[in-house]
Amino acid sequence: MEGMFTHEYFMKMALKEASYAFEEDEVPVGALVICNNKIIGKGYNQTEKLKDVTAHAEMIAITAASNYLGSKFLEDCTLYVTLEPCLMCASALKWARVATLVYGASDVKAGYSLTQGKVLHPKTEVVSGIMQNECGSLLTEFFKAKR
C-alpha cells in the first residue's frame, strides 16, 4: 500500500465505526470496505437497534459497498473489521469474493476460523492481528460493563 494507506490507517477508521456501536450499546465491531484506497462501504453492529441478527458490521459494509459498485462481487476490495468475522459474515465474504480480509482481534468463541473447513473464497487473502490490542480492549470494556 502506498503512503498513508496502511492496514493500521484503515483499521483506525474501522475502530471509529466500532465506537459508534459502543455508544449505542451494541457489541463494538466496525467494518470498512476499501477499493483503490477509497472507502466504498462501512458499518457497525446494529443488531439491537434494527432487531436483526444479521445486522453485523461486515454485512452492513458489504451491502453498502455492493450498492456503491452496483455489483454483488467485491473482487478488487479489502474488508477491514475490528473482530474476526463469524461464520455468517465469513460466508458472505466468500459469496462477495472479497479479495482481502483484514481483521484486528481474534474471536475465540465465535470466529470463522474455529471451523475446520475452508469458509472464505479460495482467493481471499487474510491478514490478522492488525491493532488487535486496541480492537480487543474496546470489546473487553464493553463486556465488563455488561457483567
C-alpha positions as CSV (number, residue, x, y, z in Angstrom):
1,M,0.0,0.0,0.0
2,E,1.1,3.5,-0.8
3,G,2.0,6.2,1.7
4,M,-0.5,6.7,4.4
5,F,-2.9,4.0,3.3
6,T,-1.7,1.2,5.6
7,H,-3.6,-1.5,7.3
8,E,-3.3,0.5,10.5
9,Y,-4.7,3.6,8.8
10,F,-7.9,1.8,7.7
11,M,-8.2,-0.2,11.0
12,K,-8.3,3.1,12.9
13,M,-11.2,4.1,10.8
14,A,-12.9,0.7,11.4
15,L,-12.4,1.3,15.1
16,K,-14.2,4.6,14.8
17,E,-17.2,2.7,13.4
18,A,-16.9,0.3,16.3
19,S,-17.0,3.3,18.7
20,Y,-20.4,4.2,17.2
21,A,-21.7,0.8,18.1
22,F,-20.2,1.1,21.6
23,E,-22.0,4.5,22.1
24,E,-25.3,2.8,21.0
25,D,-24.8,-0.1,23.4
26,E,-24.2,-2.5,20.6
27,V,-21.3,-5.0,20.6
28,P,-18.5,-2.7,19.4
29,V,-17.4,-4.1,16.0
30,G,-16.8,-1.8,13.0
31,A,-16.1,-2.6,9.3
32,L,-15.0,-0.9,6.1
33,V,-14.8,-2.0,2.5
34,I,-11.9,-0.3,0.7
35,C,-11.4,-0.2,-3.1
36,N,-8.5,1.6,-4.6
37,N,-7.7,3.2,-1.2
38,K,-11.3,4.6,-1.1
39,I,-14.0,3.7,1.5
40,I,-16.9,2.4,-0.5
41,G,-18.8,0.8,2.4
42,K,-18.8,1.0,6.1
43,G,-20.8,-0.3,9.0
44,Y,-21.0,-1.2,12.7
45,N,-23.0,-3.7,14.6
46,Q,-26.7,-2.7,14.7
47,T,-28.4,-6.0,15.8
48,E,-30.2,-4.4,18.7
49,K,-31.2,-1.2,17.0
50,L,-32.5,-2.9,13.9
51,K,-33.7,-6.0,15.8
52,D,-31.9,-8.1,13.1
53,V,-29.5,-10.8,14.0
54,T,-27.8,-10.4,10.5
55,A,-27.0,-6.7,11.1
56,H,-23.3,-7.3,11.8
57,A,-20.8,-4.6,10.8
58,E,-19.5,-6.7,7.9
59,M,-22.9,-7.4,6.5
60,I,-23.8,-3.7,6.5
61,A,-20.4,-2.7,5.0
62,I,-20.7,-5.4,2.2
63,T,-24.3,-4.2,1.3
64,A,-23.1,-0.6,1.2
65,A,-20.1,-1.5,-1.0
66,S,-22.2,-3.6,-3.3
67,N,-24.7,-0.7,-3.7
68,Y,-21.8,1.7,-4.4
69,L,-20.3,-0.6,-7.1
70,G,-23.6,-1.8,-8.5
71,S,-22.3,-5.3,-8.2
72,K,-22.6,-8.3,-5.8
73,F,-18.9,-9.1,-6.3
74,L,-16.2,-7.2,-4.4
75,E,-13.3,-8.9,-6.1
76,D,-11.0,-5.9,-6.0
77,C,-11.9,-4.9,-2.4
78,T,-10.5,-5.3,1.1
79,L,-12.7,-5.6,4.1
80,Y,-11.3,-4.3,7.4
81,V,-13.1,-5.4,10.5
82,T,-12.1,-4.9,14.2
83,L,-13.1,-8.5,15.2
84,E,-12.6,-11.8,13.3
85,P,-15.8,-12.4,11.3
86,C,-18.3,-15.0,12.5
87,L,-19.3,-17.9,10.2
88,M,-22.2,-16.0,8.7
89,C,-20.1,-13.0,7.8
90,A,-17.2,-15.1,6.5
91,S,-19.7,-16.9,4.2
92,A,-20.9,-13.6,3.0
93,L,-17.3,-12.5,2.3
94,K,-16.9,-15.8,0.3
95,W,-20.0,-15.1,-1.8
96,A,-18.9,-11.5,-2.4
97,R,-15.5,-12.8,-3.5
98,V,-13.7,-10.2,-1.3
99,A,-10.0,-10.1,-2.3
100,T,-8.6,-9.4,1.2
101,L,-9.9,-9.7,4.7
102,V,-8.0,-7.7,7.4
103,Y,-9.1,-8.1,11.0
104,G,-8.0,-6.9,14.4
105,A,-8.9,-9.1,17.4
106,S,-9.5,-12.9,17.1
107,D,-12.9,-14.2,18.2
108,V,-12.1,-17.3,20.2
109,K,-15.8,-18.0,20.9
110,A,-17.5,-17.4,17.5
111,G,-14.8,-16.7,14.9
112,Y,-15.0,-18.4,11.5
113,S,-11.5,-19.9,12.0
114,L,-12.9,-22.2,14.7
115,T,-14.4,-24.3,11.9
116,Q,-12.0,-26.7,10.3
117,G,-13.3,-26.2,6.7
118,K,-12.4,-23.6,4.2
119,V,-15.0,-20.9,4.7
120,L,-13.6,-18.0,2.8
121,H,-13.2,-17.8,-1.0
122,P,-10.0,-19.7,-2.0
123,K,-8.5,-16.5,-3.5
124,T,-9.2,-14.3,-0.4
125,E,-6.0,-13.2,1.4
126,V,-6.3,-12.9,5.2
127,V,-4.3,-10.5,7.4
128,S,-5.0,-10.8,11.1
129,G,-3.9,-9.1,14.3
130,I,-3.8,-5.6,13.0
131,M,-4.2,-3.3,16.0
132,Q,-5.5,-6.3,17.9
133,N,-4.9,-4.8,21.3
134,E,-7.0,-1.7,20.5
135,C,-9.7,-3.7,18.9
136,G,-9.8,-6.2,21.7
137,S,-9.8,-3.6,24.5
138,L,-12.9,-1.9,23.2
139,L,-14.7,-5.3,23.3
140,T,-13.4,-6.1,26.8
141,E,-14.5,-2.7,28.1
142,F,-18.0,-3.2,26.6
143,F,-18.4,-6.7,28.1
144,K,-17.0,-5.7,31.5
145,A,-19.8,-3.1,31.7
146,K,-22.4,-5.8,30.9
147,R,-21.4,-8.1,33.8
